[in-house]
């Protein structure tokens, strides 16, 4: 019932059913899915209650880094987002403190203990996402023995969640191809390289001062790896936000959402609200619509969205209201999100009283930016272990930039190991910089004056690193200054005697869905406009009346659908043809999908009175408690920790640390006065028996 | 910034000893300044202590000091309303071999004579107290039910708050750089931030005790070694006492662990040979070493998930006993160093003793205690329950 049964981009595999129980009730899961996916698919979103204050707990990071999704699996506490379902598994919520499973107290019954092995090799790569895979390819091609570890069940990192076509350069980073497919390409190449060994479900736990890296292998065995060079490509973690109700189940990161929807193929929500207008939030909204989920709205605190304008426009055109200069005031509900309250902000980003509005929703995505997973890099630097970082683990940017920086870092690692890699071209570094660059200036849209023949209209009016359109035109009519793929493409009517044939390739490939084709040849008064559309073909059919909109989502009029075409060559991008009046045909950029009712506010606004703005979600420490200490003069985060238990929880201070810094800033304390707390291992919690070298058999328990 | 202010006492070190000492001194009406180079209270070794509190020692001095500490910890909440997560879980030293049985039984004599509530339990009786203990080869062990544990973080905070309420001043991020003397006695303290005059300086600088003593031209035989510790996730209570296993094994001497008030297991191991120095960076050797021993002692621990590890310093002395008393070389200079990793449990009792000593109100018991801890003893003995 909460599963995605069809999707315009993702294949829905047929999987075997696996029975399991939740609180004793028999349920079905699919083989190979995580416990959290199985629970969400059954409509279960509350996984337990916190021992301190009874607060409901549920999915938060969906990335194995926090412990909010803890459940008891056959009596043992596990992270439900990482643990796969097994036939017959008895899953229970964690209510208060879990009981440690009982075992035979006779130590002689432990028979499998073996010493912890140390593996020495040239390169260890932590993280098999775009950067790690690209680096592994460079190293593997040079025959350099490399171990690539990743904590997930498949390679690709966050690429496997990206259903959209990628920006960037076709030549350097497969632009125009969907993220999911780039993952497969990179993985296939890595798998073909004999020098690279891959370990999945394998998590780095710590970089130690003796130059060894503690690794949990396949979730069940501890090993030490002693690499000559460490490459950290562990990606990023999502930033969080402090507001009342911010830890209710249903409030989680946009990345977590993409995991649930695009990896786990569950429909975790019916009505979604998004906080943050960067690329991550905008894309999550788009992915939600593709999965058949209503997107009620998106707030962005700044006057403009920070993400690519094409992403913003895409979402707005599908019928999602984007509230800029707005913030979230509270998430409301008892045990889970029932509504969200937003408000306009003033010049200092404070909510303007009286401007509050509430919306019915069951999920609130927090997409307010990412932080690099930098702890391994920092420890390695501190301990003098040669280390490189690439991708988001080095600097937050687009996945295309991660692919390219991984490639460069791979060569740099090879060089550091004494391999002759020649000179790494300065052009590469320049390309890397271009791929990471923030979106540039918005220029007024240049609509061609022509109204004859057939030609593309490029609704791309912001400088971003992207060039696929220039490569697909068979007549080479779409051009861009080769020196910099951030510049805007332009269309030349004719070149070498050839003009536009109306092949629609440019329409299909544009990752921003920002190219349409207007054809005046049949009827100059009612030209046909070809519009890209990444939804199921069946959504529309010839004869439907649809609202068409301009680039930014302003409705232009209602027109009739002429044809809906899904060509294999267009790789799941459907082309919809509408006939529209000459007056606005060239301005049409898209078709509205979501009805206006989906995003209407509630009649009155919902005020949340509980003082439950949580900074440390593991230990349930409120913003109020921490502010009080800051106002008393506390500047050492270790002192805040000592008094409140903030950051003593299972996530390892990953979630609260940026929020604490933010509180200091809000209290007017300069960063330089704040003393940070030391970071300590372990990266995730691991059973003691694993460090004792106990095998699987010995780690079972026998309370039955 | 230069200041010149007068204090009755200046304490070097806002840690396990300096903070309760400041509380006693300020509580007695003295004007106290505590100077510490770190950013806030207890950021040196105190926060790295695992929280065990015992009077189960091998000598009358520490037994006496710690009995008083235990009283302070155990009654803190009812006296002040502040929770320091005290839990009276007891301490249990286990014996699996005749060697440990003999050592523990020998110690019972002095422990009982010093007023400690402690008894030998044979294996069946011990298993009633700790049912999850490996029964194979278990001979028995001692149980001292009045021992327990508390949160070092909350306890030092409580002492700090009370000390400040009594008017004690704490300067963090400030380092003592020199002592000023006049006529063979203390006249004041110079720091990297200012200068203060005082007739009394107390060296409570923990692992840096020898360096701070050197500023007074005094040599004390304190040098730190390091131990690693870890804390797990919280689970429902299943373990009452602190478990101490003093059997040596390759790579380690003793190790010990308990279940904290929060439900978390906190554990620590003593490396053998000792790792001397002030390096507190985490090592890869610790977890496999301690995990094997703990799981062998209580197999049920195999499923408890380890959350975090850290490493702290034990300011060791040649015989394993603290160094406390007035310096003979420089009048007005007191040493309260070399707690050998037991500063947290000794602190409150010693803090009171320091208060009496400064006020000239030492008792007969205090004088006896101080003979054991004298800076001028011969350091010939050896603590048997380090």
Interface residues (C-beta under 8 A of the other chain):
Chain A: X51 X67 X76 X77 X96 X97 X98 X99 X100 X101 X102 X103 X104 X105 X106 X107 X108 X109 X110 X113 X115 X116 X206 X208 X209 X210 X212 X214 X222 X224 X382 X383 X634 X635 X636 X638 X639 X641 X642 X643 X648 X650 X652 X675 X680 X681 X682 X685 X686 X687 X688 X689 X690 X691 X692 X693 X694 X698 X699 X701
Chain B: X39 X40 X41 X42 X43 X47 X131 X132 X133 X134 X135 X136 X153 X154 X156 X157 X172 X231 X232 X233 X234 X235 X236 X237 X238 X263 X279 X281 X282 X283 X284 X285 X287 X288 X290 X291 X292 X294 X295 X296 X297 X298 X299 X300 X301 X302 X303 X304 X305 X306 X307 X308 X309 X310
